[in-house]
Amino acid sequence: MSPASGDNVSLIRAMPLVFVLIWSTGFIVARYGMPHAPPLSFLAWRYVFSILCFLPWIVLARVVWPATRTQWWHLGVTGVLMHVGYLGGVWAAVKAGMGSGLVALVVGLQPVMTAVWLSAQGSSVTRRQWLGLALGFTGLVLVVARKFGSGGEATVLNLSLAVLALLSITVGTLYQKQFVAPCDVRSANAVQLMAALMVTLPLALLESEDMRWTLANGAVNVELAAAMAWSVLGLTLGGSSLLYLLIQRGAATSVTTLLYLVPPTTALMAWLLFDEPITLLTVAGTVLTALGVSLVVRTAR
């Protein structure tokens, strides 16, 4: 094996780990950005800046665009599901008061839902899968239950938004694997972002809160600017591109297995950065959820 090919193999093997680390920061960035902006307006600007990054790259590299209208349509659908539905739900849930670790845990149930759905298409759900589903749900209840009530971070509103994000990324992943033909990740991402912008922009115009790019003293709002920069460069150009590549390279269940590593990673980041508490009950619930996911995915494979 040549050194170049060895480097390529190492890069491919590192992709899942890099994806988990980048994807986990998405919930952290939401915590930084949401005090200074409404969620949909932030995302609309994020899509604009991301498209402006992709287009010159596509032109200079002479990247081929999707060949048929059908592929443009399928990419548009996945863009709406995985950007508007998923990101919109996550960012709106954080804006409504849900902590980064909790919203990551709710969305982290995606592997269970994906594996059960896929297995149900070909055969009946096994006992092990039902056990895994029950453990995952129990783990989530353990974490969420104590956060309801007076002063709790979980409400009917923000939990509903988090569930919307969960459903959107689950359906989006399955839809992309089923209908989107392999094509260049740069042009595919650009099409997805343009579709997401078309849906998000009219909704963002209805928001009453303004983007606070500057502080009261006229200085640049560093937290908002940094959150936007990482959202564009790290999450969209990096994380979303890696997710697209991983879905195209492997089975949907194998890809979504990575996402059960996101909640504990996010919880650790949130504890270090925002002092979000990690209690024994939180740890127990996260472990149960991870165990449930592993049972379901292992059977689906």
C-alpha positions as CSV (number, residue, x, y, z in Angstrom):
1,M,0.0,0.0,0.0
2,S,1.4,3.4,-0.9
3,P,1.8,6.2,1.7
4,A,-0.9,8.2,-0.1
5,S,-3.4,5.3,0.1
6,G,-2.5,4.7,3.7
7,D,-3.2,8.4,4.5
8,N,-6.6,8.0,2.7
9,V,-7.5,5.0,4.8
10,S,-6.5,6.8,8.0
11,L,-8.6,9.8,7.0
12,I,-11.6,7.6,6.2
13,R,-11.3,5.8,9.5
14,A,-11.1,9.1,11.4
15,M,-14.3,10.5,9.7
16,P,-16.8,9.0,12.3
17,L,-14.8,10.4,15.3
18,V,-14.4,13.8,13.7
19,F,-18.1,13.8,12.8
20,V,-19.2,13.0,16.4
21,L,-17.0,15.8,17.8
22,I,-18.2,18.4,15.3
23,W,-21.8,17.4,15.5
24,S,-21.7,17.6,19.3
25,T,-20.6,21.3,19.1
26,G,-23.8,22.1,17.3
27,F,-25.8,22.0,20.5
28,I,-23.1,24.1,22.3
29,V,-23.1,26.7,19.5
30,A,-26.9,27.0,19.9
31,R,-26.4,28.0,23.5
32,Y,-23.9,30.7,22.5
33,G,-26.0,32.1,19.7
34,M,-29.5,32.0,20.9
35,P,-29.3,34.7,23.6
36,H,-28.5,37.2,20.8
37,A,-30.7,36.1,17.9
38,P,-34.1,34.5,17.0
39,P,-33.5,30.9,15.9
40,L,-34.9,31.0,12.3
41,S,-33.2,34.3,11.5
42,F,-29.9,32.9,12.7
43,L,-30.4,29.8,10.5
44,A,-31.4,31.9,7.5
45,W,-28.2,33.9,7.7
46,R,-26.3,30.7,8.3
47,Y,-27.7,29.2,5.1
48,V,-26.9,32.4,3.1
49,F,-23.2,32.4,4.3
50,S,-22.9,28.7,3.7
51,I,-24.2,29.0,0.1
52,L,-21.8,31.8,-0.5
53,C,-18.9,29.6,0.7
54,F,-20.0,26.6,-1.4
55,L,-20.7,28.4,-4.7
56,P,-17.2,29.7,-5.4
57,W,-15.8,26.4,-4.4
58,I,-18.1,24.6,-6.8
59,V,-17.2,27.0,-9.7
60,L,-13.4,26.9,-9.1
61,A,-13.3,23.1,-8.7
62,R,-15.7,22.7,-11.7
63,V,-18.0,20.5,-9.6
64,V,-20.8,18.7,-11.4
65,W,-24.3,19.6,-10.3
66,P,-27.0,16.9,-9.9
67,A,-28.0,15.7,-13.4
68,T,-31.8,15.4,-13.2
69,R,-34.7,17.4,-11.8
70,T,-35.6,14.3,-9.7
71,Q,-32.3,14.5,-7.9
72,W,-32.7,18.2,-7.3
73,W,-36.1,17.5,-5.8
74,H,-34.8,14.7,-3.5
75,L,-31.9,16.8,-2.3
76,G,-34.4,19.7,-1.7
77,V,-36.6,17.4,0.4
78,T,-33.6,16.2,2.5
79,G,-32.5,19.9,2.9
80,V,-35.8,20.9,4.3
81,L,-36.0,17.9,6.7
82,M,-32.4,18.0,7.9
83,H,-31.9,21.8,8.0
84,V,-35.3,23.4,8.6
85,G,-36.9,20.6,10.6
86,Y,-33.9,19.3,12.5
87,L,-31.8,22.5,13.0
88,G,-34.9,24.6,13.4
89,G,-36.3,22.3,16.1
90,V,-33.0,22.1,18.0
91,W,-32.3,25.9,17.9
92,A,-35.9,26.8,18.8
93,A,-35.8,24.3,21.7
94,V,-32.6,25.9,23.0
95,K,-34.1,29.3,22.6
96,A,-37.2,28.1,24.5
97,G,-35.0,27.2,27.5
98,M,-33.9,23.6,27.0
99,G,-30.2,22.8,27.9
100,S,-27.7,21.6,25.3
101,G,-27.3,18.2,27.0
102,L,-31.0,17.5,27.2
103,V,-31.8,18.4,23.6
104,A,-28.9,16.3,22.4
105,L,-30.2,13.3,24.4
106,V,-33.7,13.6,22.9
107,V,-32.3,13.8,19.4
108,G,-30.0,11.0,20.4
109,L,-32.9,8.6,20.2
110,Q,-32.6,8.7,16.4
111,P,-30.7,5.4,16.1
112,V,-33.5,3.5,17.9
113,M,-36.2,5.0,15.7
114,T,-34.1,4.4,12.5
115,A,-33.3,0.8,13.3
116,V,-36.8,-0.1,14.3
117,W,-38.2,1.5,11.1
118,L,-35.8,-0.2,8.9
119,S,-36.2,-3.6,10.5
120,A,-40.0,-3.2,10.4
121,Q,-39.9,-2.8,6.6
122,G,-38.3,-6.2,6.1
123,S,-39.4,-8.3,9.1
124,S,-41.1,-8.0,12.5
125,V,-39.4,-6.2,15.3
126,T,-37.5,-8.7,17.5
127,R,-37.7,-9.0,21.2
128,R,-34.2,-7.6,21.6
129,Q,-35.2,-4.5,19.6
130,W,-38.3,-3.9,21.7
131,L,-36.1,-4.3,24.8
132,G,-33.7,-1.8,23.4
133,L,-36.5,0.6,22.5
134,A,-37.9,0.3,26.0
135,L,-34.5,0.9,27.6
136,G,-33.8,4.0,25.4
137,F,-37.2,5.5,26.3
138,T,-36.8,4.7,30.0
139,G,-33.4,6.4,29.9
140,L,-34.8,9.5,28.3
141,V,-37.7,9.6,30.8
142,L,-35.2,9.4,33.7
143,V,-33.4,12.4,32.5
144,V,-36.4,14.4,31.3
145,A,-38.8,13.8,34.3
146,R,-36.7,15.6,36.9
147,K,-36.4,18.6,34.6
148,F,-40.1,19.3,34.3
149,G,-42.0,21.4,36.8
150,S,-41.3,24.7,38.4
151,G,-37.9,26.0,37.4
152,G,-37.2,23.0,35.2
153,E,-35.6,23.4,31.8
154,A,-38.0,21.0,30.0
155,T,-41.5,22.3,29.0
156,V,-44.1,21.0,26.7
157,L,-43.1,23.6,24.1
158,N,-39.3,23.0,24.0
159,L,-39.7,19.2,24.3
160,S,-42.1,19.2,21.4
161,L,-39.6,21.2,19.4
162,A,-36.8,18.7,20.3
163,V,-39.1,15.8,19.2
164,L,-39.7,17.7,15.9
165,A,-36.0,17.8,15.4
166,L,-35.7,14.1,16.2
167,L,-38.4,13.1,13.7
168,S,-37.0,15.4,11.0
169,I,-33.4,14.1,11.1
170,T,-34.7,10.5,11.3
171,V,-36.9,10.8,8.2
172,G,-34.3,12.9,6.5
173,T,-31.6,10.3,6.9
174,L,-33.8,7.5,5.7
175,Y,-35.0,9.5,2.8
176,Q,-31.5,10.5,1.7
177,K,-30.3,6.9,1.9
178,Q,-33.2,5.7,-0.1
179,F,-33.7,8.3,-2.8
180,V,-30.6,10.5,-3.2
181,A,-28.1,9.1,-5.7
182,P,-24.4,9.6,-5.0
183,C,-23.1,12.9,-6.2
184,D,-20.5,15.5,-5.2
185,V,-21.0,16.5,-1.6
186,R,-20.4,20.2,-2.4
187,S,-23.1,20.6,-5.0
188,A,-25.5,18.4,-3.0
189,N,-25.0,20.5,0.1
190,A,-25.6,23.7,-1.9
191,V,-28.9,22.4,-3.3
192,Q,-30.0,21.3,0.2
193,L,-29.1,24.7,1.7
194,M,-30.9,26.6,-1.1
195,A,-34.1,24.6,-0.4
196,A,-33.7,25.2,3.3
197,L,-33.3,28.9,2.8
198,M,-36.4,29.1,0.6
199,V,-38.5,27.6,3.5
200,T,-36.8,29.3,6.4
201,L,-36.6,32.9,5.1
202,P,-40.4,33.6,5.0
203,L,-40.7,32.1,8.5
204,A,-37.7,34.2,9.8
205,L,-39.4,37.4,8.5
206,L,-42.2,36.7,11.0
207,E,-39.9,36.8,14.0
208,S,-40.1,40.0,16.0
209,E,-36.7,39.8,17.6
210,D,-33.7,41.3,15.8
211,M,-30.2,39.9,15.2
212,R,-27.9,41.7,17.7
213,W,-24.7,41.9,15.7
214,T,-23.4,44.7,17.9
215,L,-23.5,45.3,21.7
216,A,-24.9,48.3,23.5
217,N,-21.5,50.0,23.3
218,G,-21.3,49.6,19.6
219,A,-18.7,46.8,19.7
220,V,-19.1,43.6,17.6
221,N,-21.1,40.9,19.4
222,V,-18.2,38.3,19.5
223,E,-20.4,35.5,20.8
224,L,-22.9,35.8,18.0
225,A,-20.2,36.3,15.4
226,A,-18.2,33.3,16.6
227,A,-21.4,31.2,16.8
228,M,-22.2,32.1,13.2
229,A,-18.7,31.5,11.9
230,W,-18.5,28.0,13.5
231,S,-22.0,27.2,12.3
232,V,-21.0,27.9,8.7
233,L,-17.4,26.7,8.6
234,G,-17.5,23.8,11.2
235,L,-21.1,22.6,11.2
236,T,-22.4,23.1,7.6
237,L,-19.2,22.9,5.5
238,G,-17.7,20.2,7.9
239,G,-20.4,18.4,9.9
240,S,-23.2,18.3,7.3
241,S,-20.7,17.3,4.5
242,L,-19.4,14.5,6.7
243,L,-22.9,13.3,7.4
244,Y,-23.7,13.3,3.7
245,L,-20.6,11.3,3.0
246,L,-21.1,8.8,5.8
247,I,-24.7,8.2,4.7
248,Q,-23.6,7.6,1.1
249,R,-20.8,5.2,2.2
250,G,-22.6,3.1,4.7
251,A,-26.0,1.8,5.9
252,A,-28.3,4.2,7.6
253,T,-28.3,2.2,10.8
254,S,-24.5,2.2,10.9
255,V,-24.4,6.0,10.4
256,T,-27.0,6.7,13.0
257,T,-25.2,4.5,15.5
258,L,-22.6,7.3,15.7
259,L,-25.3,9.7,17.0
260,Y,-25.7,7.9,20.3
261,L,-22.2,9.1,21.1
262,V,-23.3,12.7,20.7
263,P,-25.4,13.1,23.9
264,P,-22.6,12.2,26.4
265,T,-20.1,14.2,24.4
266,T,-22.4,17.2,24.4
267,A,-23.2,16.8,28.1
268,L,-19.5,16.9,28.9
269,M,-19.0,20.0,26.8
270,A,-22.0,21.7,28.3
271,W,-20.8,20.9,31.8
272,L,-17.3,22.4,31.1
273,L,-18.6,25.5,29.3
274,F,-22.0,26.3,30.9
275,D,-21.8,24.4,34.2
276,E,-24.9,22.3,33.1
277,P,-25.2,19.7,35.9
278,I,-24.3,16.1,35.3
279,T,-26.1,14.1,38.1
280,L,-26.1,10.4,38.8
281,L,-29.7,10.3,37.4
282,T,-28.5,11.9,34.2
283,V,-25.6,9.5,33.9
284,A,-27.9,6.5,34.5
285,G,-30.4,7.7,32.0
286,T,-27.8,8.3,29.3
287,V,-26.3,4.8,29.9
288,L,-29.7,3.2,29.6
289,T,-30.4,5.1,26.4
290,A,-27.0,4.1,24.9
291,L,-27.6,0.5,25.9
292,G,-31.0,0.5,24.3
293,V,-29.6,2.0,21.1
294,S,-26.8,-0.6,21.0
295,L,-29.3,-3.4,21.3
296,V,-31.5,-2.2,18.5
297,V,-28.7,-1.3,16.1
298,R,-26.8,-4.6,16.8
299,T,-29.9,-6.6,15.9
300,A,-30.6,-4.4,12.8
301,R,-27.2,-5.1,11.5
